[in-house]
Amino acid sequence: MMKKLVAWGLTSLASVLTFVAASGFSVNSVWKDYEPNLPSSLKR
């Protein structure tokens, strides 16, 4: 029973990671898309 549960968990984890990798989502893309509104006095 425990082996079946562990195998199911690892398979689920691998599936989720594969989906995330295939979708192209990364932490870098989040930071690139985030542009705070800077006050005009701070802009060059």
Secondary structure, DSSP 8 states (H G I E B T S, - for coil): -HHHHHHHHHHHHHHHHHHHHHHT--HHHHHHH------TTT--
